Amino acid sequence: MAKDLNIVLVRVDSRLVHGQILEAWVPFVKAKCIIVVDDKVAADSFFETVIRMAVPSEIEVIISSVDDFVQNYPFTHGSGKKTIVLFSNIADACNAFSRGFRFERLNIGNIF
């Protein structure tokens, strides 16, 4: 996992990577990396492949389970790649927060 990330957006959206992320949020925050933090995606190689295919090649994609994310992320906001962190549900975002992943704002997208 990339060690020097500049987290510019933390978002909950059950759709994860979709048009609004790629066409609005990525250009708006000038992101060069997207981290998808989701246990189901991390365990499903087909779903992971679909997400990777949807993202332009110039954007780095990191797929991680919640456990791996909180264990491997350095918990510092560096000056490296501008990064969007996506969770599919509020429970996972709260779980990561309670285990040390700190963010000032949580952007709420489509949830169900």
C-alpha positions, -999 to +999 in steps of 0.1 A: +000+000+000+013+035-008+029+050+022+028+087+014-007+097+006-025+131+008-061+121+017-083+147+000-117+130+003-131+102+025-165+091+011-192+065+018-210+054-013-225+020-018-217+022-055-180+027-047-163+037-081-189+051-105-194+080-129-198+107-102-165+097-086-146+095-119-161+125-137-167+149-108-147+141-076-114+129-092-110+161-113-123+183-085-098+171-059-072+163-086-069+127-072-042+104-085-051+074-062-084+058-051-084+034-022-115+012-021-119-001+015-144-030+014-142-066+026-164-080-002-144-064-030-111-073-014-123-110-013-137-111-049-112-110-077-139-105-103-154-074-085-118-061-080-111-065-117-143-047-127-134-017-104-098-016-118-111-016-154-135+013-147-107+036-134-084+054-159-049+039-160-033+072-147-052+068-114-037+043-090-062+019-075-057+002-041-083-024-030-082-033+007-103-050+034-110-029+064-086-049+085-058-046+061-064-009+056-062-001+093-032-023+099-012-011+069-021+025+064+004+048+082-023+071+096-004+102+085-016+126+058+015+130+037+023+153+008+022+125-017-005+115-042-039+131-037-061+102-027-098+094-024-107+068+002-140+051-005-161+030+019-193+012+008-211+017+041-210+039+072-202+010+095-169+003+078-159+040+079-168+041+116-148+009+122-118+023+105-121+056+124-124+038+157-093+019+149-072+049+142-079+062+106-088+098+113-106+122+090-121+156+096-150+151+072-169+122+058-187+128+025-219+108+022-230+096-012-255+070-021-262+047+008-288+020+014 
